[in-house]
């Protein structure tokens, strides 16, 4: 049984952002989990073909994609801290930095897509590439939506629409962006590295 | 430690673990290496949920739910790898 002193010193547990965003994140994670497991099961059926197809992917590009997303996530998280300290100008700049970092991801990914397409390794080439295009393409669409959200939040910061007391919308937007990171850290080893 | 320092620390950890993933991947394709790569991915997921998403301050149920997601996927992939061997 807790004493009153223990109750007083216990930290207050708080879920950042809107509860609806968390349910949305859980739904998105469930869809991605099904796709990732489908990829892993298909790899089990034909591991040699998967290992051979993976040779067409450059893991150093995968690493660069990862670092650009993670850096963008850091800038977005730091922006939330600035809003909490009532420094919306800095928060807006950090969100623009997050947007810029995510642009690196988009350029690298489009370059990779173009390279694979030029080699004839499209959606119908084999099972590996069917799943590669579906899985990474679905994630890419989430990145694009996240970038729109980052831009929207940067504009809201410029208009000083948030305050240290009222910034739940920004927390939710940034949580969505971290979910995109979270999915990628599982996708990256499975698609690019794990034979 | 300030919240910003925690975030930068998480990013550093994530960057180092990402480089580790590529190095492990280029070292070969044994079951042990595969399991280690998945463990590294779990560590990265934990840094994102607890650090970036601030779930370290959240109710336990939500922390468990978000940690269960990468754990479940990693377990399924490891089981499939064992079956493949």
Interface residues (C-beta under 8 A of the other chain):
Chain A: X11 X13 X14 X15 X16 X22 X26 X29 X33 X36 X37 X40 X41 X43 X44 X47 X51 X59 X60 X62 X63 X66 X67 X70 X71 X73 X74 X77 X78 X81 X175 X178 X181 X182 X185 X186 X188 X189 X190 X192 X193 X194 X195
Chain B: X3 X4 X7 X8 X10 X11 X14 X15 X18 X19 X21 X22 X24 X25 X26 X29 X34 X37 X38 X40 X41 X44 X45 X48 X49 X51 X52 X53 X54 X57 X58 X59 X60 X62 X65 X66 X69 X70 X72 X73 X74 X76 X77 X80 X83 X84
